Amino acid sequence: MPETQRIQTFEAFWPYYVGEHRLPMNRMLHCVGTLSALMAILSGFTNPWLFLAAPVAGYGAAWIGHFILEKNRPATFTYPLWSLRGDFRMCRLMLMMRMDGEVERLYGSSHPDKDAPLRS
């Protein structure tokens, strides 16, 4: 998505978000990071230092997926709240075993090429 065109709704953001997470391993790292961050937050009520671990766990795993695997820029930098919402939606769909189907619905394959266009 060009920087000059701001996405106006989460539903318009979602296909862009999915397109930035085409590799299954990147999606897995995001889900592991999201669940680890949630666990750190919940555990933080017994050990406050774990609150500090939450962003490291969440972003660390996700950024490895972007910078090393996908070789793209995390959507968090441009759309932080929608990206967080996307992380939760993607993780929920993965736990329900439906994320591959969502990628296929939007891009025509559960493992689309980097330049695969969004389906109309």
C-alpha positions in Angstrom: 0.0 0.0 0.0 1.6 3.3 -1.0 2.3 5.7 1.9 0.2 8.4 0.2 -3.0 6.4 0.4 -4.0 6.0 4.1 -6.3 3.0 4.7 -9.5 4.2 6.3 -11.1 1.1 7.8 -10.0 -2.1 9.4 -11.8 -4.1 6.8 -9.9 -2.3 4.1 -6.7 -2.8 6.1 -7.2 -6.6 6.5 -6.3 -7.7 3.0 -3.2 -5.5 3.1 -2.3 -7.1 6.5 -2.8 -10.6 5.1 -0.7 -9.7 2.1 2.2 -8.7 4.4 2.0 -12.2 6.1 2.0 -14.5 3.1 4.6 -17.0 4.5 3.1 -19.6 6.9 6.2 -19.4 9.2 5.8 -15.6 9.5 2.1 -16.2 10.5 3.3 -18.8 13.0 5.8 -16.5 14.5 3.2 -13.8 14.9 0.8 -16.1 16.6 3.5 -17.4 19.0 4.5 -13.8 19.7 0.9 -12.7 20.3 0.2 -15.6 22.7 3.5 -15.2 24.5 2.8 -11.5 25.0 -0.6 -12.3 26.4 0.9 -14.8 28.8 3.5 -12.3 29.9 0.8 -9.7 30.6 -1.3 -12.2 32.6 1.8 -13.4 34.5 2.7 -9.8 35.1 0.1 -9.6 37.8 2.2 -11.9 39.9 5.6 -10.7 38.7 5.5 -7.0 37.4 8.8 -7.5 35.5 6.9 -9.7 33.0 4.9 -6.8 31.8 8.1 -5.5 30.3 8.6 -8.8 28.5 5.3 -8.6 26.7 6.3 -6.2 23.9 9.6 -8.0 23.5 7.9 -11.4 23.1 5.2 -10.0 20.8 7.3 -7.7 18.6 10.4 -9.8 18.7 8.8 -12.8 17.1 6.8 -10.8 14.6 9.8 -8.7 13.5 11.9 -11.7 12.9 9.1 -12.9 10.6 9.1 -9.6 8.7 12.7 -8.6 8.5 14.2 -12.1 8.0 11.5 -14.2 6.3 9.2 -11.9 4.5 11.8 -9.1 4.0 9.1 -6.4 4.4 8.3 -3.6 6.8 5.9 -4.4 9.6 2.5 -2.8 9.3 2.9 -1.8 13.0 5.0 1.1 11.9 2.2 2.7 9.9 -0.9 1.3 11.4 -0.1 0.2 15.0 -3.6 -0.4 16.4 -5.0 -2.0 13.3 -1.9 -4.2 13.1 -2.4 -5.3 16.7 -6.0 -6.1 15.9 -4.8 -7.9 12.8 -2.4 -10.0 14.9 -5.3 -11.1 17.2 -7.6 -11.9 14.2 -4.9 -13.8 12.4 -3.9 -15.8 15.6 -7.6 -16.6 16.2 -8.0 -17.8 12.6 -4.9 -19.9 13.0 -6.1 -21.5 16.2 -9.3 -22.3 14.4 -7.3 -23.7 11.4 -8.9 -21.2 9.1 -6.1 -18.7 8.3 -4.8 -20.6 5.2 -8.3 -20.5 3.8 -8.4 -16.7 4.5 -5.1 -16.2 2.6 -6.4 -18.3 -0.2 -9.7 -16.3 -0.3 -7.8 -13.1 -0.6 -4.8 -14.1 -2.8 -5.8 -17.3 -4.6 -3.4 -19.6 -2.7 -2.6 -20.4 0.9 1.1 -19.8 0.1 0.9 -16.9 -2.5 4.0 -15.5 -4.1 5.1 -12.1 -2.9 3.8 -10.4 -6.0 0.4 -12.3 -6.2 -2.4 -9.8 -6.6 -5.3 -9.4 -4.3 -8.3 -11.1 -5.7 -11.2 -8.9 -6.7 
